[in-house]
């Protein structure tokens, strides 16, 4: 089955073919670790985790997601606390990793940090200077945009739009207003590294170019990130890397996800609507947050609201309920024999069409619940779980899913089991009013009881 991706560079849906048959390289811009991740920061790792899972079915994938651990915002935050930047970045990188684990995001193969790749960064800048594509001025090293005639092709903007869109710094040492910084001087109070141009630190854009080259090679197959990075960050990466590699293509497929709004408004500290991932995880399981992020096609904007999270939890309840009723138990394993449904694979091969893939899973959920033959029902349920696995969903033990969800609502597993057992005893004694009282109490805790031939079972609802 052929994978198609929308390539930002060509503005078209293209058949994916790696440059090296059987092997794929993918680079995704990762976090700048000076604060906790918000829901917008979570969309790229979830989207590209799905792509990585899909690619690994066919190819030997090397997936790199960088960490920006030196930056002016990091410097400011560390200075405000009176601590070294390494202390600050270690704290927030650990928090980021915790959040990603909760969202079911598998770790990348390589996670390069800027501070650990300073020599490759300096070497690439030296190469650009030697080729006449960069120049030193007033302690800075700048890339000369005029040296790269294709500048602007990725973003599709003309020269005037590029300058306006970049909100370029007007500096007397620039030969052209569009030229951008590769290296800048660091005063004594700011972190810095020795270089041929004096003690300083790198510009943002050169970092990714150098780390991609170091860990994946001169030309990478897929480069991912949010649409907000197309310009200037990715545009500048193209210019730097192409010039450094004597015109060789930097990236063959550019894949960008849409941004997230909250209740139809752009997330902003001034508005006060920035939603931290860890705050959402206090409200709902990480799997529900993940499903919510996949409800819209990755290239489209996603309007986040409480309804998105509530709906996601209800859908997961229905799917886990179907697994449990069919007799599926335990967490999903890589050794599970079931193959994902062809319809789910086909949907994801169509430019990661997660809404369509989810619709196929919901259809299969209904089939599981309506199938009378026990063996056929179990087979369909295992296929459901395998398909959901491509989206990073339904990995939990079905019973454990409902237990944890219930505990989040305020009741422990043992408390619920005791109440269900008490209700059953009251029903056997024909004390129906008291039994209904227990049912109503559980309902107020968002717990419903399902009576069946095998006895009473419970699950959470929202």
Order of alpha helices (4+ residues) and beta strands (2+ residues): beta-beta-beta-alpha-beta-alpha-alpha-alpha-beta-beta-alpha-beta-beta-alpha-beta-alpha-beta-beta-beta-alpha-alpha-beta-alpha-alpha-alpha-alpha-alpha-alpha-alpha-beta-beta
